[in-house]
Amino acid sequence: MPFLVSKNRNIPSFPPHRIRLSSGLTRTDNNTFTEAELIDAGFVIVSPMPNDGSNYNWDGEKWIKIMD
């Protein structure tokens, strides 16, 4: 399953096509990035938004259930 990632507390999305590692090297093909490479490039791995029929917002760190 593809990873969802967040960088700089942005709304989670699929990884970009190209990432820059801390070594300065770049990698392309977001289907082959490992968790370690994404973390090294400054991304946070995000679990998918819960699918329980409720509404959620992203608070920059985790999914927060919206209370009705």
N, C-alpha and C positions, 0 to 999 in steps of 0.2 A: 504494500500500500504506500502511495506517495506520502511524503512528509508535509505537514503544514508547518510553516515557520513564521516567526515574527522578528523584526529587527527594529530597534529603537522604539519598542512598545507599539508599533503599528499593528493594524488589524491583520490577523493571520491570513496567509495566502500560500499558494504553492511556491516553491523556491524559484528564483529567477533563472533564466537560461545560463547565466554566467556568474560565478562567484570568485572573489579574490581571497586567497588564503593568507594567513599571517606571514608566510614566507615571501609573499609578493607574487607567487605563481597564481595563475587563474585556471579554473576548471570550467568546462562547458558541458552541456547535456545534463539537465537537472534530473533525468531519470536514473542517473548513476551516482549522484552524490551520496556519501555516507553521512550518518549522524555526526560523526567526528569532524568531517570536513565542514558541514554546515555550522557547527558550533565554533570551529576555528575561524570561520569567516564572519563571526559575530551574530549569527542567528540563534534564536531560541526555538527548540522543537516544541510544537504546540499540539496537544491532543485535539481531536476533532470536537466541534461543538456538540454537546449532548443532543441526542435526538429523542427526546421524551415528550414532545408536543408542547413544551414550554418555550418561551422566548428568552434569548440570552444576549448580553452585550459583552464585548471584550473590554476589560479595564486596563489593558496594557501588560497584564501578567497572567490573567486567567479569565475563563468564562464566568460571568455573573448572571444568575437567574434574575429576570425582571419580574418583580412582584406585581400582580394585578391590583 
